[in-house]
Amino acid sequence: MFLENKNSSIQQIHFSEIEDRGVTLFIKREDELHPFISGNKYRKLKYNLAEAAKQNKSTLLTFGGAYSNHIAATAAAGFAYNLKTIGIIRGNELANNLLETIQNNPTLKFASEHNMQLEFISRADYKVKTSPEFIASLKEKFGDFYLVPEGGTNTFSVKGCEEILTDEDAKYDIICCAVGTGGTFSGIINTLKSHQKAIGFPALKGDFLHHEIKKYILKQDNWSLNTNYHFGGYAKVSDELIIFINKFKSETKIPLDPVYTGKMMFGIINLIKNDFFEKGAKILAIHTGGLQGIQGMNQLLKKKNSVQIV
């Protein structure tokens, strides 16, 4: 097995905005599993790497945006285990001045430094990236490879994410998790105890996630999605969110990323302040990592003269 079995630490959160609200909040530090293959990406890649080895594949090919946590993690995993990696990146305009693009983009720079071959495609092509015709064209160009889906979500990644919760976590009543493509949340749903419920906080707008999640889960009645905290959609943020992330880190010493865990934690805190949870509830939030994206987000915020993440 490339990536070994690991269990992450849990910290109780003491935050001024939710004192004396009658609930206790904890966070599971999946972000500390690995310095580069962080959080849920560690879980998602674990069995995909094992399957690639089983199929005797020495090349991983995957998809992502220019600031994708998944792209960075796949590059790091390939580098660590001597696998060739190819990243199909959304936005062929980024290739117009490739050296400048890579130099100025922390995620792509990291991926390039870890020997990932970057291929930039148009946004139109990116929309059909899962079609048999497009996959065939990639195989014609790059040869044989093991395909890891965008965000890493497939049955192997869900299997890995089923290892996030352990029997020791049965003492928590509510499990909260940020949701991107749905794989991590699906794994959590599948390992809930009978008395537990899961709440997902999507980073994207739209209602498609219900369908995606239902493809992978065993039960239908122990989870829900709260779509009130996406802040406009994927990679969209506001001064209010960034100020919250900075205050949370200042008080708890726990960094949050602005795309996933920051929005989730903002939502949890807001729900606690509005007495959404029953008194006495024990809530466990999953820190899914993604901290590599902070530097890139700060670059964008600086250009807009907006408050930055500290």
Order of alpha helices (4+ residues) and beta strands (2+ residues): beta-beta-alpha-beta-alpha-beta-alpha-alpha-beta-alpha-alpha-beta-alpha-beta-alpha-beta-alpha-beta-alpha-alpha-beta-alpha
